[in-house]
């Protein structure tokens, strides 16, 4: 069951929870989930050419069709995620907007995004700066301090090839804390969005949990989704039922993509 | 032979302990034969070959440039060594210590222009934060496998290099961790993304270059490529046949590059 965290407790604190209540690490379920996915995908994509795989991404689970053009909204999301990386890594933040922008410009190679940023007029830049500062304030307040001893890592890429390479699932986890190598489950995932939380974010949480389970062969302990737009946090314990639904979600997305719905 | 497993500590341990054939070595005749093959391939400027050039079928990238992404492995090696010495320290702490030492090296003039320390010294506080985040992720991914591995491992002080006299050719094998066993050494290499069809030839190239750089020419028992993003591990046995195939792929890459260079020159 998804729990909305409304009180002042930070995301990291609620994710870690009571250590004595943590279950044993589940290393058995991921193999079964992969087999279920493979079985379900086979009739849907058997005629696909593996050289042109069907790519599933987090945005495949959104209800609404997003505007593909690069605007203030997309740039805001990128900069807030840079602030997130710096904050989690323990870099002191002077001004979230300028720090986020410096971080983004230090490694971003996308000419399209750079051009979009430089094309912003003064009003749009001022709006972007205000937005990034406001979202970052919510982020820092709601996320809470992340101890380096919890081994936090940011922007983890996941690539899973399924159905003989006919389906490629891609994902990026914003923050992962804990380890899959411990006897008791300690792996926790955090996703941050600059949009308000909707039902599609529940599907996204399930997808993240499934992808991390398939990647590491370890079922994560918990997952949280934080909206920097509203400060709302959803937290969920990862269990078999959640992962089964994630498998159904993936099969549904593939089915709809194949039918062109 | 190419083995494939999921990337878990148990699977990697199993790959390490798979039975292997008797250890093999490359002798002087084999080194001379390889050198002759390379000398027969036209070269217009110094040629540098590695597993990446084999995997890319000789296609050259643009020039190398330091970035948060390209620096994470070099910083990660130093950080892993520090963590080995003091496992109670956090990953972030050992990465910071490593970056600090590189910055000191630049500040005291012990680094040459264009080196990692000099590049780091030119970065802003925030850009160094991004570099730290990338290196922390690299080291954390490595430790997820290595921390509970029930065998002793070390981080080598450098990659393996082999220069072929008279052929203007340098070979480089990347290796991140070496596991020493009674039957011989096993090489581990961490890679980004997912393994492609040329992952096997890439591993074989690393295997043969590592053997060539060994004074006794001993071929490692096995090389294991680890792809944390895809959760996969591939391994190639250190047989003479695999070493030969690796050498053939390197020569083939040199030939492809030479043909391309000649076309461009024409």
Contacts between the chains, C-beta under 8 A, distances in Angstrom:
chain1	res1	chain2	res2	distance
A	27	B	8	7.5
A	82	B	130	7.7
A	85	B	129	7.6
A	85	B	130	6.8
A	85	B	133	4.8
A	86	B	126	6.6
A	86	B	129	4.7
A	86	B	130	7.5
A	86	B	133	7.4
A	88	B	133	7.5
A	89	B	92	6.6
A	89	B	129	5.7
A	89	B	132	5.2
A	89	B	133	4.4
A	89	B	136	6.4
A	90	B	92	6.1
A	91	B	125	7.3
A	91	B	126	6.8
A	91	B	128	7.9
A	91	B	129	3.4
A	91	B	132	7.2
A	99	B	126	5.0
A	102	B	124	5.7
A	102	B	126	4.0
A	102	B	127	6.5
A	103	B	126	5.0
A	103	B	127	6.9
A	103	B	129	6.5
A	103	B	130	5.0
A	106	B	68	6.8
A	106	B	123	7.2
A	106	B	124	7.2
A	106	B	126	6.9
A	106	B	127	3.8
A	106	B	130	5.4
A	107	B	67	6.1
A	107	B	68	4.9
A	107	B	69	7.0
A	107	B	127	7.9
A	107	B	130	5.7
A	147	B	90	7.9
A	148	B	90	3.7
A	148	B	91	7.1
A	148	B	92	3.9
A	148	B	93	6.3
A	149	B	90	5.1
A	151	B	90	7.1
A	151	B	91	5.7
A	151	B	140	5.5
A	151	B	143	7.8
A	152	B	92	7.8
A	152	B	136	7.8
A	153	B	133	7.9
A	153	B	136	5.8
A	153	B	137	4.4
A	153	B	140	4.6
A	153	B	141	7.6
A	154	B	133	5.3
A	154	B	136	7.9
A	154	B	137	6.6
A	155	B	133	7.4
A	155	B	137	7.1
A	156	B	137	6.7
A	156	B	229	7.8
A	157	B	192	7.8
A	157	B	193	7.6
A	157	B	229	4.6
A	158	B	229	6.2
A	158	B	230	7.9
A	158	B	231	7.9
A	159	B	193	6.7
A	159	B	194	4.5
A	159	B	229	5.3
A	159	B	230	4.9
A	160	B	230	6.9
A	160	B	231	7.3
A	161	B	194	6.7
A	161	B	230	7.3
A	179	B	144	6.5
A	179	B	147	7.5
A	180	B	144	6.1
A	181	B	9	6.2
A	181	B	144	6.0
A	181	B	147	5.7
A	181	B	148	4.7
A	214	B	231	6.6
A	215	B	7	7.9
A	215	B	228	7.7
A	215	B	229	7.5
A	215	B	230	7.3
A	215	B	231	3.9
A	216	B	7	7.6
A	216	B	8	7.4
A	216	B	144	7.4
A	216	B	231	6.2
A	217	B	6	5.3
A	217	B	7	7.8
A	217	B	8	4.9
A	217	B	231	6.9
A	218	B	8	7.8
